[in-house]
Amino acid sequence: MKKMLFLTAVAAAWIACDRDDECRPTADDGQQITILAGIADSKPVSDVIPESKTTITGSTAAWKSGDQLGLFCTQSVPAAVNVSFSATGNGASATWSADSPIYWGAPATTPHTFLAYSPYASGNSSASAVKVPALNVQTGTVNPALDLLISNNLASSGVLRSAGAVGLVFTHALSLLEFDITINSSIAANTTLTSFTVAAGSSDKVYTTDGNSTIALSTGAITPGSGVTNTTTMTPGATVTLSATSASVYVLVLPGTYSQAPTLAINLNEGGTSAIAVPPASLTTTTFAAGSKYTYAVSIARTAITISNPTITDWTNVNGSAINPGL
């Protein structure tokens, strides 16, 4: 009887394997993969309050409850292909849980390599071709839905099961431009920023427009798709009133070396009555590195018309011909 019960249990185990793609260990075995996620602060990021999700204060970015990341790991069971992890809690205290649990593969001495990105998007089936968000519609603040973060710190050496929670370090995949705009007394009070345009050379790929550009998580290299443009105009999502104290606006761009330095053109509403188009000015920068913020001080002023002391030149005397009108 005991032998029969044992054989029945073995048969049930094999049936379970046949019904599942892979016979994987359960969470009760203590082999479920857990993660910790941090955002690197080695380079300035931004000094803004984003619209939603990931929060940024000073140069430090932090997670917000509800943030999601996508994870890839070829050695896990099952192999992780864009497995979604969601954050509970904020900042460094955030904990992450997988929508579909993954487990450490055997043997325990097998290094596991990990690649990840955020924000999560379904449909990313390859870590070498994760979709880059469309950047052509921005409103002057850093929108976390566009601020692509990637993690590849465990892409080469990997980590063992004995190391515990997997420590992922995220960096910013795009470049950030910050414009600190001021006006002087030659511009009326209560002048507002209505729009601004950042444009590079005609062949430069500055903004994605359709979400079909991709990034390789292991290297951070971006492959622009057909939907790219060298210019876009941004309209602030909230009123930006200008004064002698700088008001900051931001734009995310694709990293790389452009054929020419981008230009910044600005449109203002002066004192609520007059529209002013400020002529384009060069940023002078041609190379933009991923994960770096480039800050530009923009001072807008009217150039007063001045007249120097005039030089008076005597008339030159020229004799005219005689005029003899007849009657």
Secondary structure, 3 states (H helix, E strand, C coil): CHHHHHHHHHHHHHHHHHHCCCCCCCHHHCCECCEEEEECCCCCCCCCCCCCCCEEECCEEECCCCCEEEEEECCCECCEEEEEEEEECCHHHCEEEECCCCECCCCCCCCEEEEEEECCCCCCCCCCCEECCCCCCCCCCCCCCCCCEEEEEEEEEEECHHHCCEEEEEEECCEEEEEEEEECCCCCCCCEEEEEEEECCCCCCCEECCCCCEECCCCCCEECCCCEECEEEECCCCCCECCCCCEEEEEEECCEECCCCCEEEEEEEECCCEEEEEEEEECCCCEECCCCEEEEEEEECCCCCCCCCCCCCCCCCCCCCCCCCCC
